[in-house]
């Protein structure tokens, strides 16, 4: 089965190079690789290092995650039935695409979305505080791959067997192309696409089943948060999730606010006690979003923030 991958990127040439090297060693390779570059300093030179890969390089200015994804979709070859979105800081383990291809050969008709198995996904940081995570509906590891009433998503990776899931992350996931004839990403997430994958999964999941494929192993080697943006990231993450809960009534806005209040309070206090300014600011961002969202309504701050 032919497939493509789309990589939106911005100012991360080293990460992109590392990702393409991991594609290069795959036994099964994509039929098309679309790199949508929103960089201030274009990464064309990195792309040119991989002459053996079928790469389409598309510069896009100004950048924006959802915008770059749309550009990639529009560049798909007409005979591609399935394609994946990948973050540039993903690294494929050997055999990842082969495992995904084998799963498609058996189950393609059953599912609309197929998630890679992120094997270095973090376990619960403080297991002894699991009661707190459940009390505030932040996370419940007894229900991997679920979406809680608070509209908080429980990680589905790492996993030891392929299984259905209620949501898929945006940075290491394949989708049937036919889905995008009727469903697309919400324009609300035009700037920082935090939780855009969750909202998209909710809408897709109403018509199609989703699955995580255990043998399709990748690592997500996240780049450290940029300095000075902790408060904004905290604010946007909480605001976006509360907005999703407000739009999709099977979830609860009150539960979402309660959840982010609990996480914001814990994060802020932990930051203060450990003298961690970034953690403190992230917590304050969560709390500010709860105060604004629950009192005056949702505000799309990501539109005002340069990526």
C-alpha positions as CSV (number, residue, x, y, z in Angstrom):
1,X,0.0,0.0,0.0
2,X,1.4,3.4,-1.0
3,X,1.7,6.0,1.8
4,X,3.1,9.5,2.4
5,X,4.4,11.4,5.4
6,X,4.1,15.1,6.1
7,X,6.6,16.9,8.4
8,X,5.8,20.5,9.4
9,X,9.0,22.0,10.7
10,X,10.3,25.3,11.9
11,X,13.9,26.2,12.7
12,X,15.0,22.8,13.8
13,X,17.5,21.5,11.2
14,X,19.2,19.1,13.5
15,X,16.0,17.4,14.6
16,X,14.8,17.2,11.0
17,X,18.1,15.7,9.9
18,X,17.9,13.1,12.7
19,X,14.3,12.2,11.7
20,X,15.2,11.8,8.0
21,X,18.1,9.5,8.9
22,X,15.7,7.3,10.8
23,X,13.5,7.2,7.7
24,X,16.5,6.3,5.5
25,X,17.1,3.1,7.4
26,X,13.5,1.8,7.2
27,X,13.0,-1.4,5.2
28,X,9.6,0.0,4.1
29,X,9.9,3.6,3.0
30,X,7.2,6.2,2.2
31,X,6.3,6.8,-1.5
32,X,6.3,10.5,-0.8
33,X,7.8,12.7,1.9
34,X,6.5,16.3,2.2
35,X,8.5,18.7,4.3
36,X,6.6,21.9,4.9
37,X,9.1,24.4,6.2
38,X,8.1,27.5,8.1
39,X,11.6,28.3,9.3
40,X,13.0,31.8,9.6
41,X,16.2,30.2,8.2
42,X,15.1,27.6,5.6
43,X,16.2,24.0,6.1
44,X,16.6,23.3,2.3
45,X,20.3,22.4,2.8
46,X,19.3,19.6,5.2
47,X,16.7,18.2,2.7
48,X,19.3,18.2,-0.1
49,X,21.5,15.7,2.0
50,X,18.8,13.0,1.4
51,X,18.8,12.7,-2.4
52,X,17.7,9.1,-2.2
53,X,14.4,9.9,-0.5
54,X,11.3,11.1,-2.4
55,X,11.1,14.5,-0.8
56,X,8.9,17.4,-1.8
57,X,10.2,20.5,-0.1
58,X,7.6,23.3,0.4
59,X,8.5,26.6,2.2
60,X,5.6,28.3,3.9
61,X,5.6,31.8,5.4
62,X,4.2,32.9,7.8
63,X,4.3,29.5,9.6
64,X,1.5,27.8,11.6
65,X,1.1,24.1,12.4
66,X,-2.4,23.7,11.0
67,X,-1.6,25.9,8.0
68,X,1.5,23.8,7.2
69,X,-0.5,20.6,7.6
70,X,-3.0,21.8,5.1
71,X,-0.3,22.7,2.6
72,X,1.1,19.2,3.0
73,X,-2.3,17.6,2.4
74,X,-2.8,19.6,-0.8
75,X,0.6,18.3,-2.1
76,X,-0.3,14.6,-1.7
77,X,0.0,12.5,-4.8
78,X,-3.4,11.5,-6.1
79,X,-3.0,7.8,-5.6
80,X,-2.0,7.9,-1.9
81,X,-4.7,6.3,0.4
82,X,-3.1,6.9,3.7
83,X,-0.6,9.5,5.1
84,X,1.0,10.4,8.3
85,X,1.8,13.6,10.2
86,X,5.2,13.6,12.0
87,X,6.8,16.0,14.3
88,X,10.4,16.7,13.3
89,X,11.7,15.6,16.8
90,X,10.4,12.0,16.2
91,X,12.9,9.2,15.6
92,X,11.7,6.0,14.0
93,X,13.0,2.7,15.4
94,X,14.1,0.1,12.8
95,X,11.1,-1.8,11.4
96,X,8.5,0.9,12.4
97,X,7.0,1.4,9.0
98,X,7.1,-2.3,8.3
99,X,5.0,-3.0,11.4
100,X,2.6,-0.3,10.4
101,X,2.3,-1.7,6.9
102,X,1.7,-5.2,8.2
103,X,-1.1,-3.8,10.5
104,X,-2.7,-2.1,7.5
105,X,-2.7,-5.3,5.5
106,X,-4.8,-7.0,8.2
107,X,-6.9,-4.2,9.6
108,X,-7.0,-1.2,7.2
109,X,-10.8,-1.5,6.6
110,X,-11.5,-1.4,10.4
111,X,-9.8,1.9,11.3
112,X,-9.5,5.5,10.2
113,X,-6.4,6.5,12.3
114,X,-3.3,4.6,13.2
115,X,-0.9,5.7,16.0
116,X,2.7,4.9,16.3
117,X,3.9,3.5,19.6
118,X,6.0,6.2,21.4
119,X,8.2,3.9,23.4
120,X,9.9,6.6,25.5
121,X,6.6,8.2,26.5
122,X,6.9,9.2,30.2
123,X,5.4,7.1,32.9
124,X,3.4,8.9,35.6
125,X,6.0,11.2,37.2
126,X,4.7,10.8,40.8
127,X,2.9,7.4,41.1
128,X,2.4,8.0,44.8
129,X,0.3,11.0,43.9
130,X,-2.0,9.0,41.5
131,X,-4.9,9.8,43.8
132,X,-4.3,13.5,43.2
133,X,-4.3,13.0,39.4
134,X,-7.5,11.1,39.6
135,X,-9.2,13.5,42.0
136,X,-8.6,16.4,39.6
137,X,-9.3,14.2,36.5
138,X,-5.8,15.0,35.2
139,X,-4.9,11.4,34.4
140,X,-5.9,7.9,35.1
141,X,-3.5,5.2,34.0
142,X,-6.0,2.5,34.6
143,X,-7.6,3.7,31.3
144,X,-4.8,4.0,28.7
145,X,-5.9,5.8,25.5
146,X,-9.1,7.2,27.0
147,X,-10.4,10.7,27.2
148,X,-11.6,11.7,30.6
149,X,-14.8,13.7,31.4
150,X,-12.5,16.6,32.0
151,X,-11.3,16.3,28.3
152,X,-7.9,15.3,29.5
153,X,-6.3,12.5,27.3
154,X,-4.7,9.5,29.0
155,X,-1.5,8.4,27.1
156,X,-1.8,5.2,25.1
157,X,2.0,4.7,24.8
158,X,4.2,2.8,25.4
159,X,2.0,-0.3,24.7
160,X,2.8,-4.0,24.5
161,X,0.0,-4.8,22.1
162,X,-2.0,-3.1,19.4
163,X,-5.4,-1.9,20.6
164,X,-8.2,0.6,20.0
165,X,-7.8,4.1,21.5
166,X,-10.1,7.1,21.8
167,X,-7.5,9.6,20.6
168,X,-4.2,9.9,18.6
169,X,-1.4,12.3,19.0
170,X,-0.7,14.7,16.1
171,X,3.0,14.1,15.7
172,X,3.3,10.4,15.0
173,X,0.0,9.2,13.4
174,X,-1.3,8.0,10.1
175,X,-4.8,8.9,8.8
176,X,-6.9,7.5,5.9
177,X,-7.0,10.2,3.3
178,X,-10.8,9.8,2.8
179,X,-11.3,11.3,6.3
180,X,-10.2,14.8,5.1
181,X,-13.0,14.9,2.6
182,X,-15.4,15.6,5.5
183,X,-13.3,16.4,8.6
184,X,-10.4,18.8,9.0
185,X,-8.5,20.6,11.7
186,X,-10.3,23.3,13.6
187,X,-9.0,26.8,12.6
188,X,-9.0,27.7,16.3
189,X,-5.6,26.0,16.5
190,X,-4.0,28.2,13.8
191,X,-1.0,29.3,15.8
192,X,0.3,26.9,18.5
193,X,-1.6,23.6,17.8
194,X,-1.7,22.5,21.4
195,X,-4.5,19.9,21.8
196,X,-5.5,20.2,18.1
197,X,-4.8,16.4,17.8
198,X,-7.2,15.7,20.7
199,X,-10.0,17.8,19.2
200,X,-9.5,16.3,15.7
201,X,-9.5,12.7,17.2
202,X,-12.8,13.4,19.0
203,X,-14.5,14.3,15.7
204,X,-12.9,11.5,13.7
205,X,-13.7,9.0,16.5
206,X,-17.4,9.7,16.0
207,X,-17.2,8.0,12.6
208,X,-14.1,5.9,12.5
209,X,-12.2,3.6,14.9
210,X,-8.7,4.5,16.0
211,X,-5.8,2.2,17.0
212,X,-2.3,2.3,18.3
213,X,0.1,-0.2,16.6
214,X,2.5,-1.6,19.1
215,X,5.2,-2.7,16.6
216,X,5.4,0.7,15.0
217,X,7.9,2.0,17.5
218,X,9.2,5.6,17.6
219,X,10.9,7.9,20.1
220,X,9.8,11.4,20.8
221,X,13.0,13.4,21.7
222,X,11.3,16.7,22.6
223,X,13.2,19.9,22.3
224,X,13.3,21.9,25.6
225,X,10.6,24.6,26.0
226,X,11.9,27.9,24.8
227,X,12.7,30.4,27.5
228,X,10.2,33.0,28.4
229,X,7.2,31.1,27.1
230,X,6.3,28.9,30.1
231,X,3.3,31.1,31.1
232,X,2.0,31.2,27.5
233,X,2.3,27.5,27.0
234,X,0.5,26.9,30.4
235,X,-2.2,29.3,29.4
236,X,-2.7,28.0,25.9
237,X,-2.7,24.3,26.9
238,X,-5.4,24.9,29.5
239,X,-7.5,27.3,27.5
240,X,-7.6,25.0,24.4
241,X,-8.6,22.0,26.4
242,X,-11.4,23.9,28.2
243,X,-12.6,25.2,24.8
244,X,-12.8,21.6,23.4
245,X,-14.8,20.5,26.5
246,X,-17.1,23.5,25.9
247,X,-17.7,22.6,22.2
248,X,-18.0,18.8,22.6
249,X,-20.8,18.4,25.1
250,X,-20.0,14.8,25.9
251,X,-17.3,16.3,28.1
252,X,-17.6,18.8,30.9
253,X,-16.3,22.3,31.0
254,X,-16.6,22.4,34.7
255,X,-14.6,19.2,35.0
256,X,-12.0,20.7,32.6
257,X,-11.7,23.8,34.7
258,X,-11.4,21.7,37.9
259,X,-8.7,19.6,36.3
260,X,-6.6,22.6,35.2
261,X,-7.1,24.3,38.6
262,X,-5.7,21.1,40.2
263,X,-2.7,20.9,37.9
264,X,-2.0,24.6,37.9
265,X,-2.0,24.7,41.7
266,X,0.3,21.7,42.0
267,X,2.6,22.9,39.4
268,X,2.9,26.4,40.8
269,X,3.5,25.2,44.4
270,X,6.1,22.6,43.2
271,X,7.9,25.3,41.2
272,X,8.0,27.6,44.2
273,X,9.3,24.9,46.6
274,X,12.0,23.8,44.1
275,X,12.9,27.3,42.9
276,X,11.9,26.4,39.4
277,X,10.7,29.5,37.7
278,X,9.5,27.8,34.5
279,X,7.3,25.4,36.5
280,X,5.9,28.2,38.5
281,X,5.0,30.2,35.4
282,X,3.4,27.2,33.7
283,X,1.2,26.7,36.8
284,X,0.3,30.4,36.8
285,X,-0.6,30.1,33.1
286,X,-3.0,27.2,33.9
287,X,-4.7,29.1,36.7
288,X,-5.0,32.3,34.5
289,X,-6.7,30.3,31.8
290,X,-9.1,28.8,34.2
291,X,-10.0,32.2,35.6
292,X,-10.5,33.7,32.2
293,X,-12.2,30.8,30.5
294,X,-14.7,30.2,33.3
295,X,-15.5,33.9,33.8
296,X,-15.4,35.6,30.4
297,X,-15.2,32.8,27.9
298,X,-12.6,31.2,25.6
299,X,-9.8,33.3,24.1
300,X,-7.5,32.0,21.4
301,X,-4.2,33.4,22.6
302,X,-2.2,31.3,20.2
303,X,-3.2,33.7,17.4
304,X,-1.2,36.4,19.2
305,X,2.0,34.4,19.9
306,X,4.8,34.1,17.4
307,X,5.9,30.5,17.0
